[in-house]
Amino acid sequence: MELKTAVLFVSGSLLALPVLAADPNRIAPKDAPSVASVAPADEPGSRLEVSGVVYAADGKTPVATASVYVYQTDARGYYRPDDAMGNRNPRLMALLRTDGQGRYSYRTIRPGSYPNSRVPQHIHYEVTAEGQGTRIFEIVFEDDPFMTAKIREDAAQPGSIYALQRVTPGPGGVGRITQNVVLTRP
């Protein structure tokens, strides 16, 4: 994977951030569904449903057939059964394509923090569409015991790598999150 640097002007500061070129293994096939299961029904952990709409950079126009790649750890904080940091080939992942109205959804479990760390629980996102830029970020959870004031502050900034979310209760004790995505300009 190619590593580039983007220079951004955020809140009066210049930031140099790495930008990852699109990995073809993280782009959904053209016929990928808009609904998926990231975690099987028998996966240990608190059940979670995530849904949203992918919008063009204008923040108003839904994008049909956008590629949505999500991945996460299991409830123990492991990407692979024998490798907590095996995020290049995660066990819990999905490749989705948004429907005609830009919608997507998936069922999963709430991820765990990395073992022996204070890293907040998170779900990784890589979202892209033809004619649009790529948006890479992660959902973090409002009630996570490892949530810091700095991450909360960063999450409040436009284009942040964090999307701070509150889990709302749904039927049968399943938590729910709405995660809309605004793509960047190409």
C-alpha positions in Angstrom: 0.0 0.0 0.0 1.3 3.4 -0.9 1.8 6.0 1.8 1.3 9.7 1.0 1.1 12.8 3.2 -1.7 15.3 3.1 -1.2 18.8 4.7 -4.4 20.1 6.3 -5.2 23.4 7.9 -7.4 22.7 11.0 -8.3 25.1 13.7 -5.5 27.5 12.9 -2.8 24.7 12.7 -1.1 22.9 9.8 -1.2 19.2 10.2 0.7 16.6 8.1 -1.3 13.4 8.1 -0.7 10.1 6.3 -3.1 9.3 3.6 -3.4 5.7 2.5 -4.0 4.9 -1.2 -7.0 2.7 -1.8 -6.1 -1.0 -1.1 -8.1 -3.1 -3.7 -8.8 -5.7 -1.0 -10.7 -3.0 0.9 -12.9 -2.0 -2.0 -16.3 -3.8 -2.1 -17.1 -5.8 -5.3 -19.6 -4.0 -7.6 -22.3 -6.6 -6.6 -21.7 -6.3 -2.8 -24.8 -6.0 -0.7 -25.8 -2.9 1.2 -26.7 -5.0 4.3 -24.3 -7.4 6.1 -23.3 -9.2 9.3 -19.8 -8.3 10.5 -20.1 -10.6 13.5 -22.0 -14.0 13.3 -25.0 -14.4 15.6 -23.0 -16.7 18.0 -20.2 -14.2 18.4 -19.7 -13.3 22.1 -20.4 -9.6 22.9 -23.1 -6.9 23.1 -25.1 -6.9 19.9 -25.0 -3.7 17.8 -26.7 -2.5 14.6 -25.1 0.3 12.6 -26.8 2.1 9.7 -26.4 5.2 7.8 -26.2 7.1 4.5 -23.1 8.0 2.5 -23.2 11.5 1.1 -21.1 13.3 -1.5 -18.7 16.0 -0.4 -21.6 18.6 -0.5 -23.1 16.7 2.5 -26.6 16.6 0.8 -26.4 14.2 -2.1 -26.7 10.5 -1.3 -24.1 8.4 -3.1 -25.4 5.1 -4.6 -22.9 2.2 -4.9 -20.3 3.7 -2.6 -17.9 1.1 -1.2 -18.0 0.8 2.6 -15.4 -1.3 4.3 -15.7 -1.8 8.0 -13.6 -3.9 10.4 -13.1 -4.3 14.1 -11.8 -6.4 17.0 -13.9 -9.0 18.8 -15.2 -8.4 22.4 -11.7 -9.4 23.7 -10.0 -6.7 21.6 -8.4 -9.1 19.1 -8.6 -8.7 15.3 -7.7 -12.4 14.8 -8.1 -15.2 17.4 -4.3 -15.4 17.9 -3.3 -11.8 17.1 -4.7 -8.7 18.8 -3.0 -6.5 16.3 -3.8 -8.5 13.1 -5.7 -5.6 11.5 -4.4 -6.3 8.0 -6.6 -9.4 7.8 -9.3 -8.9 10.5 -11.8 -11.7 11.2 -14.7 -9.3 11.8 -15.2 -7.2 8.7 -17.6 -6.5 5.9 -17.4 -5.1 2.4 -20.7 -3.3 1.4 -22.0 -1.1 -1.4 -24.6 1.5 -0.7 -28.1 1.1 -2.2 -29.8 3.5 -4.6 -30.4 6.0 -1.8 -26.9 5.8 -0.4 -27.9 3.6 2.5 -26.0 0.8 4.2 -26.3 -1.2 7.4 -24.6 -4.0 9.3 -25.0 -6.1 12.4 -22.1 -6.7 14.7 -21.0 -6.7 18.4 -19.4 -3.9 20.3 -15.7 -4.3 19.9 -13.3 -4.6 22.8 -10.3 -2.4 23.5 -6.9 -3.8 22.6 -5.6 -6.0 25.4 -3.5 -4.3 28.1 -4.2 -0.9 26.6 -6.2 2.2 27.2 -7.2 2.5 23.5 -10.9 3.2 23.2 -13.2 0.6 21.5 -13.6 1.5 17.8 -14.9 0.3 14.5 -12.8 1.2 11.4 -14.3 2.7 8.2 -12.9 3.2 4.7 -15.5 4.7 2.4 -15.0 5.7 -1.2 -17.0 6.1 -4.4 -16.3 6.9 -8.0 -15.8 10.6 -8.6 -15.5 11.2 -4.8 -12.6 11.2 -2.3 -12.0 8.5 0.3 -13.1 9.0 3.9 -11.1 7.0 6.5 -12.2 7.2 10.2 -13.4 5.2 13.1 -16.5 5.1 15.3 -15.6 5.6 19.0 -18.2 5.3 21.8 -19.4 8.1 24.0 -19.6 5.8 27.1 -16.2 4.1 26.6 -14.2 4.2 29.9 -11.0 5.0 27.9 -12.6 8.0 26.1 -10.4 11.1 26.5 -11.1 14.8 26.4 -8.6 15.0 23.4 -10.5 12.4 21.4 -13.8 14.1 22.2 -12.3 17.5 21.1 -10.9 15.9 17.9 -14.2 14.2 17.1 -16.0 17.6 17.1 -13.8 18.8 14.2 -15.0 18.5 10.6 -13.3 15.6 8.8 -12.0 14.1 12.1 -10.6 10.6 12.1 -13.1 10.0 15.0 -16.9 9.8 14.9 -18.0 9.9 18.5 -21.3 8.0 18.8 -23.8 7.2 21.6 -25.3 3.8 21.5 -29.1 3.9 21.8 -31.1 0.9 23.0 -33.1 -1.0 20.5 -35.5 -4.0 20.6 -34.2 -7.0 22.4 -31.4 -5.1 24.0 -29.6 -4.6 20.7 -27.7 -1.3 20.6 -28.2 1.1 17.6 -26.0 3.7 16.0 -26.6 5.9 13.0 -23.3 6.7 11.2 -23.7 8.9 8.2 -20.6 9.5 6.1 -19.7 12.6 4.1 -17.1 11.8 1.5 -14.2 14.2 0.6 -13.7 15.9 -2.7 -11.5 13.9 -5.1 
